[in-house]
Amino acid sequence: MTERDELHMLKNMKAPMAALLLFATSLSARGVRNSDFRTATPAELAMQSVPFAPGVPAVVLNWIQRRDDVAMYESEYLRIKVLAPEGKKYGDVEIPYISQWTGAVAFEARLTRPDGTIIPFNGKTYDKLAVRFGSIRVMVKTFSIPDVQPGSIIEYCSEVGLRYTPMHYTFTLQRDLPVLSAMLWIHPVNDPWLIDYRRLPQDVKKTKTRDTFQLDIQNIPPFEAEPYSLPDRELKAVAHFFYTDRDLKLDTFWLDKGRAWTPIIEDFISGDVAPIHEAAQQAIALATTPEEKLRKLYAVAQRIRNLDYESDKTEAEEKRLRENRSAQDVLRNGYGHSIEITRLFIALARSAGFEAHAVCIGSRRDGFFTKTLPSASQLDDEVALVRLDGKEIAIDAGTPMAPFATLAWQKAPVPGLKLQKKRDPEWIETPGLDATCARVVHKVALRVAGDAITSPGALR
């Protein structure tokens, strides 16, 4: 399984909050190497509102993000002034980390009372398993700072050791609270790099030295999410950091990524052809036209349990799920993630004589694909491209109950790399949706007795 596959599945999994494993520890908070704690000024203690964000329950006085790829750590410091009772919730702190990708989590925390008295945090912390998939374990370290009240100032700094340096990472520079002062500090390794900014406020200072880069921002407004709006990633202020080749050419970058993905995805699709062929032939036995055959194969793929759309699972339930290493595994296990189900459909279509290809697309679910940003993680989903009656059609087998040859809105129209075994990848754009796709209704007739369904009906 590729890192791209794992990231896709991680994006689509819900955190099993109903069944988190909770490990209580009695350890005191451990120190961090950059302690940014500071004494509250009289003006900060007296602060009751924010002129450019009236009515907010709290305000971030200071926010510092550090990334050191030489010393291999990243840290975050937050200093929050509580202005109203609703702001007391910010005393409940969660620090997410991926245990396989990071080292130990260290932190320090304290509370400044309205009268200026400083109370260090020496309470218990908890490590919760939020999401597990294969080798990935997303953990959350939590703790609650006691006695938070309006007028208090919450301070904490967390530090996470890094096991490796990714080629690209994104810093979010906007929160749900107003930020009076923010700093982003990066210490890259000695490689070519670039940084791309999106939607930064006007009051910004950029400082670049021989070894480090620093961004200072003042008075960042709170981010307010709106229903039916663009993805948050397209609205918040962000900074994208990349390590690059000295002679980076974007067309070559994307082609190289496609070439690297092709054999991995093809190995997954090809696998053991015998059970795939048997399932395909059984499905199309009574079909008389190519389209009817393709619809039958699509129905086989749609019957696979889609793990991306299932409810949260306990760790024990996750452990019982076997990893899919091929289309044959998806068929045998009867479950898979969206991209695995799409690859199974491609395998079935090929076995029945259709020309079919995987297309790595930039889904619109979390943001919009930008070709000028050299980050392969943007191509985070897949659809199938199948030749039917001389025309190529896009098939979305990875979306449950999607009508045949209709893509989910997140996948249409979006750019994608069509992967081909003996040819270079090529850019395509998935087809858009017409007005007839604006509303899709599924109906099922059920007979219910108490809490049980006694007579399941056919879904239409």
N, C-alpha and C positions, 0 to 999 in steps of 0.2 A: 504494500500500500504506500502511495506517495504522500509526501507532506501536504500536497495540494488536496488529495482526497480527504485526509484527516481534517484539514481546515474547513473543507466544505461540510463535512459531517458535524464538526463542532459548531459551525454557524447555525445548523438546522436543528440541533438538539436543544430541548428545553431543560433547564436545570431542575432536577427532581427535588424540589423544595419540600414536598410532603414526606420524603424519606431520606433526608440527608443523614449521613453518618456524622455523629458528633463526638469529637474526642476532647474532653475537658482536660486542661493542663493547669497546674498550679504555679507554673513558672512566672516569674516577674518579667516584665518587658525587657528585652535586651537592647543595648545601645546601638546606635547607628553612627557611621563615620562622619556624617555631616549633620550636626545638630543645629537647626536654624531657629530654635526657640528664642523668643525675645520677650522682653518685659513690656506689658501693655502701657501705652501712653495715657495721660489723662483724657485726651480727646477720644481715644478708642474706648475707654471705659464709659465715657459719657455718651457715646454714639447711640442714637435711638432710631435712625432711619438712614436711607441711602437716597440722595437727591435724584440720581438718574434711574432709580428703580424703586419708586415708592410702594410701600405695602408688603415688601418681601419679609419673610419670617426670620431670615438670617442673611449674613453677608460674609463672603470670603475676604478676609483682610490681606492674606498672603497665600500664594500658591506657587510652589517651586517644584519643577520636575527636572531631575538630573538623569542623564544616561552616559555612562562611562564604559566604552567598549575596550578600553585599555585595562582598567582595573576590574572589568567584568561585573558591573552592578548597575542597578537603576534604583532611584529613590524618589519619593514624593513627600512633600511637606505641605500640610494644610493648617490654616489658622482661621477659625470661623467664629464670628461674633453672633450670638443668638439675640434676636431682637424681639421675638414674640413667642408665646407658648408653643406654637406650631413648629418652631425651630429647634425644640429640644430633641427631636428625632435625630439630629445630626451628631448626637453623642453616641449613637449606635454605629460603629465603624465596621466596614467590611473591606478586606484587602485581598483581592483575587490573585492567584498565581497558579501556574501549571507546574506540578511537581517534577515532571520529567524534563522540563526545559529550564528550570530555575533551581537555585540552591535554597538555603535556609532564608526564612523571612524574619528580619529583625525590626523592631519598632520601639518608639518611645512616645508616650502620650502624657498630657497633663491638662488640668483645668484651671483657668483663672476666674475666680469668683468676681461678682460685680464690685466688691470692695477692693479688688486687687490682690487678694490672697491667692497664692499658687498652690495647687494640690496635685502632686505627681500621681499618675495612675500606677497602681500596684495590684490590680485585680487579675482575675482569671481571663485567659484567652481560650478560644475554641477554634479548632480546625475542622471545617465542614467539607465533605465531598460534594461538590456542586454538580459536576458532569464527569462521566467516565465514558470513553469510547476507545476500545483497543488499548493502546499504550498511553493514551492521553488521560490524565486525571486533573481536572480543573478543581482546585481547592480554594476555599475562602477562609481566611483567618479573621475571626470576629472578636470584638470586645465592646463593652458598653462602659462609657465614662459616667460615673454616678454624679448625682446632685447637679445636673445641668438645669439651668433656669434662665429666663430672660435677663440679659446683661452679662452672662457668662461668655468666656472665650475658650473655645475648644482648640487644642493643639495636638497634632500627632505627626510623626514622621516615620515612614516605612521604608525599608531597604530590602531588595531582593537580589541575591547573587545570580549571575547569569552563567549558563553552561555553554552557550554558543552565541555567535553574533549573526543575526539575520541580515539579509541584503537590504531589507526595507522595513521601516516601521513608521507608524503614524502617531503623532501626538495630538490629542484633542485639547484645544485651548479655550473651551467654553463650557460652562457648567449650568445647572439649573438655578444657581444663585449668582448674583452679581459678584464680580471679582475686582477688588480695588487695585491689586498689584499681583502680576504673574511673571514668573521667570522660567524660561526653558534653557537648560545648559546641556551641551553635548560635547563629549570628548571622543572623537572618532579614532579608529585605528589609522595607521599611516597608509591610507588608500584614497584614491579619488572618490569624492562624494559630492552630492548636491542636495539642496533642500528646496522644497516647493511649498509655498504658502497659499492658503485659500481663505478668503473672507476675514482677514485680519482687521481689527479696528485701526483707526488712524494713528492713535497714540502708541507708536511702536519704535523701539530702539534695537538695532541689530549690531552686535559686536563680534568681530571675528579676529582671533589671534592666530598665532602659528599652529597651535594645537587644539584650540577649542572654539566653540561657537555659542553665543548667548543671545537670547531674545528676551527683551523686557517689554511688557505690555501693561498699560494702565486702564482702569475703568472699563472692564469688559461687561457688557450687558448680560443679563441672564438669558439662557436659551429657553424658549417657550415652544414646546411641541404642539402642533395643531393636527386635528384629525384630517385624513385624506390629503395631507401635505406631502412634500418630497421627503425622501429618507433623511433622517437626522444627519447622516454623514455629508449630505449635500448642502446643509444649512449651517452647520456649526463651523466656527473658526478652527482650522487644523493646520498642521505642518507635517509634510511628508519628507522623510529623510531616506536617501538612497546611497548605497555604495555602488559605484559604477566603474566601467572600464574607461580608460583615458580617451579612447576613440569610440565612445558609445554611439551606436546608430540604432534608432528605435526599430526600424524594419528588421534589421538583423537580430535584435534582441528578441522580438516576438517570434520570428522564424526559428531561432535556436530553442526557445521554450517549446514550441510546437513539435519540433523534431525530437526533443527529449521526452515529451509526453507520449508520442505516438507508439513506440514499442511497448511501453508500460501498459497503456490502455488496450493495445492490440493483444498482448499476452492475456489480459483479463478476459477479453471477448473470445479469443480462440480456444484456450483451454482444452478440455476433453470434448470433442465434437459429438461423440456418440449419443449421450443423453440429450444434448441440445437438439440433434437431428431427430431423435425419436419423438421428443415433445413437439417439435415443429410439424412433423409429418402427421402426427395424431391430430393436431389442431386444425390443419388445413385439409383433412381427408375429404370432407364434403364440400369444400369451397370450389367454385367453378371459374372465378375471375381473379386476376391479380389483386384488385382492390379488396375483394372478399377475403382472400388469403391473408393479406396484410392486416385486415381488421381482426381476423381470428388470432393472429400472432400477438397483436396489440392487447387483445383480451387476456391472453395468457400472462403477459407482463403486468397488466393491471391487477390481476388476482394476487400478486405477490404482496405480502405485508410490507408497507412502507414505514420503516422505523423513524423516518424524519417527521412523520405526522402522528405518531403514537403518543400516548400520555407518558408522564414521567415514570421512570423505573427505579427500583432499589438497586443497590450495588449487586445483590445476589442475583436479581433478574438480569442485570447486564452481563454478569459472568456466565450465565447460561447461554447467552447468544454466541454462536460460533462466528468467527471472522470469515467473511467471504473473500476468497482469493481469486475467484474466477466466476464466469457466468454460470458454469455448472453448479458451483456452490450456492449461488443465489436461487437457482431452480430447485436444488435438493433441499436446502434449508427452508425455503418458502418465505424468506424475508430478506430485506436489504434496504440500503439507503437509496435515495433518489437516483444518484448517478450510477449505482450498481444495477438498478432495475432498468435504466436506460441502456446500459451495456448488454444486459441480458436480452433486451428486445432486439438490439443490433445483431447479436449472435443468432437469434431465432430467425430474423429476416434473412440473413446471409445463408443460413442453412436451407431456407426455402427458395433460394435462388435470386434473392433481391440484392442489388448493390446498396450497401448501407455504410454510413460513416458516423463517427462520433464528432460532435462539434462542441468545443469548449467555449462557453459564452460568458459574457459579463452580465450577470443578473441585475435587474433593477431593484431587487428586494432591499438591499442595504445602501446602495449608491449607484452612480452611473460610471460606466467604463470610460476611462480617459487614456487614449492611446499614447499620449505624450508622457505619461507617468510609467516608468519602467518597473512595474510591480506585477508579477505574474499572478498574485493572489486575486487580482481583479477578475480574472476569468475563473469564476468560482462555481460554475454549474455546467451541465451538459444537456444537449438534446441530440436526437438522432436525425440524420438526413438520409432519406431513402428515395431511390429512383422508382417511380411508379408511372407506367404508361408514358415513358419518355421524359417525365418531369420530376425534378427533385422536390420532395415535400418534407417539411419539418415535423417530427413526431415527438411528443412530450410524454413518454411512457413513465417518467419519474414523478408526475403529478397525479395523485389519486383522483379518479373519476373525471379526468380531463377528457372531453370528447375527442374522438379520433381526428388527428391532424389539426387540432386546436391547441395552441400553446397557452400556458398560464401567462397572465398579464406581465409578470416579472421577467418573462423570457421573450417578449415580443413588443416592438422590434428592437433587437439588440445586436451588437457586433459579436462575431465569434470566429474562432479558428477551426476550419474544417481539416481534420486529420486524415491523412491517406498513407497507406502502407508503403507505396513505392513512389510517392511524389511528395514534394514539399507541401507543408500546410498552406492554406489560402484563406484569406479573409472573406467572410460572407456576412450578410445581415439577415437575421431571422425575419420571417414575414410578420407584418402587423396584423392587428385584429380589426375586423369590420364591425358594423353596428349589430349584426346578428349575434356576436359573441359577448355583447355587453352584459347579458344575463343568461346564466345557465341554471336550469332547475332540474333537480333529481327528485323523484318520488318513489316511495316504498310503502307498501301496505303491511302492517304488522298486527299480530294479535298478542296482547299483553295480559298476563295473569299475575297480579301482584308485582313482584320485582323481576319477573322472568318473561322473556319473549317466547311464547309457545308455538308460534307459527310465523317464522321469518318469511317475508315476501321477496319478490324479485325487485331489484333496483332498476328504475327506468330513468 
